[in-house]
């Protein structure tokens, strides 16, 4: 009976959100050629290093109120963590995909590529939860893999815990991606300033964020320079080029960082970072895309929670 309830909840959750995802995929394919032709940003072939800010700059929902986007992203993250419900987390994953790819018109290949980075860490980190070791095979285990020291087993309990962990973590990551891929970094720092975060912490976050991309850009330039001199044609040359790049990367980056700081001082920097803040009022359309899905996730959470209690 318990599995029948889970099947009912899953079938009730998937169709409306699946329609949104199909719409997002369709729009992504329609705008694929236009995005590659006009935008020209990403992670490939040494293109712009400030890729996250570029995604946010070109996002169609970049004009939404920054406080609303950040607050909603944090709300979805908390819903995934507090509910501890794979149905809710799965719904958040699908909805954030729709908002980022369909409403924001981000290229689907770029979005999937970005999600692949945390996905690799999630899979590696959940191996020890999924697999158990036993000297004898389990009759109730889903998988019994014989080894020289015993059996590697996967039980329904470990499989359920792994799926729940994946959904929760992936839902939280998707919520943060929805926020970061549609909100410029200066808007995020501005919201933190309005929330009365310590000024020193905000400025350190900003400088560290910028310095990360200085390192990335410096490494890209040095790698392109080595490739133009055939520095990666053989294994020995590749090792030498990698060692030279690694040894000089920090020094060159520090030099470029000092140049950026001199440029800031030339623009009357006095220890207080200020950015142009565009007024972006909250509209009824924005509230619709925030309130309706939130009510939907809460309703799914309540129904699945009651179903679990009924079957206990």
C-alpha positions as a Python dict, from the first residue, in 0.01 Angstrom:
ca = {
    (1, 'X'): (0, 0, 0),
    (2, 'X'): (285, 238, 78),
    (3, 'X'): (433, 200, -270),
    (4, 'X'): (91, 270, -422),
    (5, 'X'): (81, 603, -237),
    (6, 'X'): (430, 691, -358),
    (7, 'X'): (333, 609, -716),
    (8, 'X'): (22, 828, -691),
    (9, 'X'): (225, 1122, -557),
    (10, 'X'): (490, 1082, -825),
    (11, 'X'): (232, 1069, -1104),
    (12, 'X'): (57, 1372, -957),
    (13, 'X'): (380, 1569, -933),
    (14, 'X'): (541, 1497, -1268),
    (15, 'X'): (285, 1594, -1541),
    (16, 'X'): (246, 1969, -1478),
    (17, 'X'): (616, 2022, -1420),
    (18, 'X'): (707, 1799, -1714),
    (19, 'X'): (504, 2029, -1940),
    (20, 'X'): (713, 2320, -1815),
    (21, 'X'): (1037, 2133, -1886),
    (22, 'X'): (921, 2039, -2236),
    (23, 'X'): (846, 2407, -2296),
    (24, 'X'): (1191, 2498, -2171),
    (25, 'X'): (1361, 2244, -2397),
    (26, 'X'): (1161, 2362, -2696),
    (27, 'X'): (1244, 2727, -2637),
    (28, 'X'): (1608, 2641, -2574),
    (29, 'X'): (1633, 2465, -2910),
    (30, 'X'): (1459, 2754, -3085),
    (31, 'X'): (1703, 3007, -2942),
    (32, 'X'): (2009, 2783, -2966),
    (33, 'X'): (2141, 2927, -3292),
    (34, 'X'): (2063, 3283, -3187),
    (35, 'X'): (2237, 3238, -2853),
    (36, 'X'): (2553, 3099, -3010),
    (37, 'X'): (2556, 3368, -3278),
    (38, 'X'): (2489, 3675, -3067),
    (39, 'X'): (2598, 3597, -2715),
    (40, 'X'): (2922, 3412, -2774),
    (41, 'X'): (3001, 3334, -2413),
    (42, 'X'): (3069, 3015, -2223),
    (43, 'X'): (3344, 2790, -2102),
    (44, 'X'): (3487, 2661, -2429),
    (45, 'X'): (3790, 2759, -2634),
    (46, 'X'): (3916, 3028, -2398),
    (47, 'X'): (3611, 3250, -2410),
    (48, 'X'): (3518, 3510, -2148),
    (49, 'X'): (3621, 3414, -1795),
    (50, 'X'): (3344, 3608, -1623),
    (51, 'X'): (3103, 3348, -1755),
    (52, 'X'): (2866, 3346, -1457),
    (53, 'X'): (2818, 3722, -1473),
    (54, 'X'): (2779, 3694, -1851),
    (55, 'X'): (2505, 3436, -1809),
    (56, 'X'): (2332, 3664, -1559),
    (57, 'X'): (2375, 3968, -1788),
    (58, 'X'): (2213, 3789, -2084),
    (59, 'X'): (1939, 3621, -1879),
    (60, 'X'): (1586, 3726, -1973),
    (61, 'X'): (1492, 3732, -1605),
    (62, 'X'): (1786, 3956, -1520),
    (63, 'X'): (1540, 4244, -1500),
    (64, 'X'): (1357, 4083, -1209),
    (65, 'X'): (1397, 4233, -866),
    (66, 'X'): (1728, 4111, -720),
    (67, 'X'): (1598, 4081, -364),
    (68, 'X'): (1306, 3870, -487),
    (69, 'X'): (1533, 3633, -681),
    (70, 'X'): (1782, 3591, -399),
    (71, 'X'): (1509, 3551, -138),
    (72, 'X'): (1324, 3298, -354),
    (73, 'X'): (1642, 3102, -423),
    (74, 'X'): (1712, 3079, -50),
    (75, 'X'): (1349, 2983, 14),
    (76, 'X'): (1366, 2695, -234),
    (77, 'X'): (1692, 2581, -80),
    (78, 'X'): (1535, 2576, 266),
    (79, 'X'): (1229, 2392, 135),
    (80, 'X'): (1453, 2118, -6),
    (81, 'X'): (1652, 2087, 316),
    (82, 'X'): (1366, 2113, 566),
    (83, 'X'): (1111, 1900, 382),
    (84, 'X'): (1357, 1613, 330),
    (85, 'X'): (1111, 1495, 65),
    (86, 'X'): (1239, 1361, -270),
    (87, 'X'): (911, 1457, -442),
    (88, 'X'): (947, 1819, -337),
    (89, 'X'): (1316, 1826, -429),
    (90, 'X'): (1241, 1670, -767),
    (91, 'X'): (979, 1935, -829),
    (92, 'X'): (1225, 2211, -737),
    (93, 'X'): (1479, 2065, -983),
    (94, 'X'): (1228, 2069, -1268),
    (95, 'X'): (1093, 2414, -1185),
    (96, 'X'): (1434, 2580, -1153),
    (97, 'X'): (1525, 2420, -1486),
    (98, 'X'): (1217, 2580, -1637),
    (99, 'X'): (1291, 2924, -1488),
    (100, 'X'): (1658, 2923, -1591),
    (101, 'X'): (1628, 2767, -1938),
    (102, 'X'): (1278, 2869, -2051),
    (103, 'X'): (1215, 3203, -1881),
    (104, 'X'): (1580, 3304, -1864),
    (105, 'X'): (1652, 3157, -2213),
    (106, 'X'): (1987, 3014, -2106),
    (107, 'X'): (2126, 2763, -2354),
    (108, 'X'): (2043, 2413, -2231),
    (109, 'X'): (2390, 2277, -2310),
    (110, 'X'): (2551, 2543, -2092),
    (111, 'X'): (2308, 2474, -1808),
    (112, 'X'): (2361, 2098, -1817),
    (113, 'X'): (2735, 2152, -1836),
    (114, 'X'): (2727, 2369, -1525),
    (115, 'X'): (2517, 2113, -1336),
    (116, 'X'): (2761, 1839, -1431),
    (117, 'X'): (3027, 1984, -1202),
    (118, 'X'): (2842, 1939, -868),
    (119, 'X'): (2684, 1619, -998),
    (120, 'X'): (3026, 1454, -1018),
    (121, 'X'): (3098, 1546, -654),
    (122, 'X'): (2753, 1421, -548),
    (123, 'X'): (2806, 1082, -710),
    (124, 'X'): (3153, 1046, -561),
    (125, 'X'): (3033, 1148, -215),
    (126, 'X'): (2731, 916, -209),
    (127, 'X'): (2918, 595, -293),
    (128, 'X'): (2979, 517, 73),
    (129, 'X'): (2609, 566, 148),
    (130, 'X'): (2486, 347, -137),
    (131, 'X'): (2716, 49, -81),
    (132, 'X'): (2755, -163, 231),
    (133, 'X'): (2985, -453, 308),
    (134, 'X'): (2886, -791, 451),
    (135, 'X'): (3050, -1130, 495),
    (136, 'X'): (2733, -1308, 383),
    (137, 'X'): (2479, -1216, 113),
    (138, 'X'): (2157, -1042, 215),
    (139, 'X'): (1832, -1199, 100),
    (140, 'X'): (1656, -862, 100),
    (141, 'X'): (1938, -677, -74),
    (142, 'X'): (1882, -532, -418),
    (143, 'X'): (2237, -617, -528),
    (144, 'X'): (2490, -868, -388),
    (145, 'X'): (2834, -832, -546),
    (146, 'X'): (3077, -1106, -437),
    (147, 'X'): (3435, -1001, -363),
    (148, 'X'): (3742, -1163, -210),
    (149, 'X'): (3661, -1014, 132),
    (150, 'X'): (3285, -1067, 132),
    (151, 'X'): (2988, -904, -42),
    (152, 'X'): (2922, -549, -155),
    (153, 'X'): (2549, -497, -113),
    (154, 'X'): (2286, -238, -193),
    (155, 'X'): (1982, -256, 29),
    (156, 'X'): (1647, -79, -21),
    (157, 'X'): (1731, 140, 276),
    (158, 'X'): (2066, 260, 136),
    (159, 'X'): (1917, 306, -212),
    (160, 'X'): (1633, 517, -71),
    (161, 'X'): (1876, 722, 140),
    (162, 'X'): (2101, 781, -164),
    (163, 'X'): (1814, 890, -389),
    (164, 'X'): (1683, 1119, -116),
    (165, 'X'): (2029, 1271, -71),
    (166, 'X'): (2071, 1324, -444),
    (167, 'X'): (1733, 1490, -481),
    (168, 'X'): (1786, 1714, -178),
    (169, 'X'): (2137, 1823, -276),
    (170, 'X'): (2053, 1863, -645),
    (171, 'X'): (1740, 2061, -562),
    (172, 'X'): (1939, 2298, -339),
    (173, 'X'): (2209, 2337, -605),
    (174, 'X'): (1950, 2403, -875),
    (175, 'X'): (1792, 2674, -658),
    (176, 'X'): (2130, 2844, -614),
    (177, 'X'): (2202, 2814, -987),
    (178, 'X'): (1869, 2976, -1066),
    (179, 'X'): (1969, 3269, -847),
    (180, 'X'): (2333, 3304, -957),
    (181, 'X'): (2269, 3257, -1331),
    (182, 'X'): (2016, 3540, -1336),
    (183, 'X'): (2160, 3785, -1082),
    (184, 'X'): (2473, 3993, -1134),
    (185, 'X'): (2736, 3972, -861),
    (186, 'X'): (2712, 4342, -784),
    (187, 'X'): (2337, 4299, -726),
    (188, 'X'): (2405, 4014, -483),
    (189, 'X'): (2653, 4227, -290),
    (190, 'X'): (2405, 4515, -292),
    (191, 'X'): (2136, 4291, -142),
    (192, 'X'): (2380, 4176, 126),
    (193, 'X'): (2460, 4538, 203),
    (194, 'X'): (2091, 4620, 238),
    (195, 'X'): (2057, 4319, 469),
    (196, 'X'): (2317, 4486, 694),
    (197, 'X'): (2590, 4228, 648),
    (198, 'X'): (2927, 4352, 780),
    (199, 'X'): (3090, 4582, 528),
    (200, 'X'): (3429, 4413, 562),
    (201, 'X'): (3287, 4070, 479),
    (202, 'X'): (3105, 4201, 172),
    (203, 'X'): (3417, 4370, 35),
    (204, 'X'): (3631, 4062, 100),
    (205, 'X'): (3374, 3848, -79),
    (206, 'X'): (3376, 4085, -374),
    (207, 'X'): (3755, 4101, -400),
    (208, 'X'): (3793, 3725, -363),
    (209, 'X'): (3526, 3668, -626),
    (210, 'X'): (3706, 3897, -869),
    (211, 'X'): (4045, 3747, -793),
    (212, 'X'): (3918, 3396, -876),
    (213, 'X'): (3843, 3510, -1229),
    (214, 'X'): (4176, 3692, -1251),
    (215, 'X'): (4342, 3356, -1177),
    (216, 'X'): (4125, 3182, -1436),
    (217, 'X'): (4194, 3442, -1702),
    (218, 'X'): (4566, 3439, -1630),
    (219, 'X'): (4580, 3061, -1652),
    (220, 'X'): (4387, 3066, -1979),
    (221, 'X'): (4623, 3321, -2134),
    (222, 'X'): (4933, 3129, -2021),
    (223, 'X'): (4791, 2801, -2152),
    (224, 'X'): (4707, 2956, -2490),
    (225, 'X'): (5059, 3098, -2506),
    (226, 'X'): (5210, 2756, -2433),
    (227, 'X'): (4985, 2587, -2690),
    (228, 'X'): (5090, 2840, -2956),
    (229, 'X'): (5451, 2733, -2891),
    (230, 'X'): (5362, 2361, -2921),
    (231, 'X'): (5403, 2314, -2548),
    (232, 'X'): (5151, 2031, -2525),
    (233, 'X'): (5248, 1817, -2826),
    (234, 'X'): (5418, 1544, -2620),
    (235, 'X'): (5386, 1415, -2265),
    (236, 'X'): (5724, 1557, -2161),
    (237, 'X'): (5644, 1900, -2304),
    (238, 'X'): (5301, 1892, -2144),
    (239, 'X'): (5454, 1823, -1801),
    (240, 'X'): (5710, 2101, -1847),
    (241, 'X'): (5445, 2347, -1969),
    (242, 'X'): (5214, 2259, -1681),
    (243, 'X'): (5496, 2307, -1428),
    (244, 'X'): (5596, 2643, -1576),
    (245, 'X'): (5237, 2762, -1583),
    (246, 'X'): (5173, 2652, -1225),
    (247, 'X'): (5492, 2815, -1094),
    (248, 'X'): (5428, 3147, -1263),
    (249, 'X'): (5050, 3160, -1225),
    (250, 'X'): (5039, 3307, -875),
    (251, 'X'): (5308, 3568, -944),
    (252, 'X'): (5146, 3684, -1267),
    (253, 'X'): (4803, 3687, -1102),
    (254, 'X'): (4936, 3897, -813),
    (255, 'X'): (5078, 4142, -1063),
    (256, 'X'): (4746, 4166, -1245),
    (257, 'X'): (4566, 4199, -912),
    (258, 'X'): (4785, 4498, -823),
    (259, 'X'): (4703, 4651, -1161),
    (260, 'X'): (4331, 4612, -1089),
    (261, 'X'): (4380, 4772, -747),
    (262, 'X'): (4569, 5065, -905),
    (263, 'X'): (4281, 5106, -1149),
    (264, 'X'): (4038, 5117, -856),
    (265, 'X'): (4245, 5383, -680),
    (266, 'X'): (4259, 5585, -1002),
    (267, 'X'): (3879, 5589, -985),
    (268, 'X'): (3882, 5738, -634),
    (269, 'X'): (3853, 5412, -440),
    (270, 'X'): (3853, 5494, -68),
    (271, 'X'): (3780, 5153, 82),
    (272, 'X'): (3408, 5154, 1),
    (273, 'X'): (3293, 4961, -304),
    (274, 'X'): (2989, 5113, -470),
    (275, 'X'): (2805, 4993, -779),
    (276, 'X'): (2535, 5137, -995),
    (277, 'X'): (2202, 5000, -874),
    (278, 'X'): (1916, 4992, -1122),
    (279, 'X'): (1568, 5015, -979),
    (280, 'X'): (1381, 4691, -1050),
    (281, 'X'): (1033, 4691, -897),
    (282, 'X'): (849, 4370, -816),
    (283, 'X'): (572, 4301, -1069),
    (284, 'X'): (264, 4081, -1054),
    (285, 'X'): (421, 3843, -1305),
    (286, 'X'): (724, 3794, -1082),
    (287, 'X'): (504, 3730, -779),
    (288, 'X'): (304, 3475, -978),
    (289, 'X'): (616, 3274, -1065),
    (290, 'X'): (718, 3284, -698),
    (291, 'X'): (398, 3232, -500),
    (292, 'X'): (220, 2970, -714),
    (293, 'X'): (511, 2721, -733),
    (294, 'X'): (587, 2771, -363),
    (295, 'X'): (227, 2687, -272),
    (296, 'X'): (247, 2386, -503),
    (297, 'X'): (565, 2253, -335),
    (298, 'X'): (416, 2304, 12),
    (299, 'X'): (101, 2116, -95),
    (300, 'X'): (310, 1827, -229),
    (301, 'X'): (508, 1823, 94),
    (302, 'X'): (192, 1809, 307),
    (303, 'X'): (29, 1534, 100),
    (304, 'X'): (339, 1312, 87),
    (305, 'X'): (399, 1366, 460),
    (306, 'X'): (43, 1261, 540),
    (307, 'X'): (73, 963, 310),
    (308, 'X'): (386, 848, 489),
    (309, 'X'): (213, 883, 827),
    (310, 'X'): (-89, 684, 705),
    (311, 'X'): (133, 396, 597),
    (312, 'X'): (356, 385, 905),
}
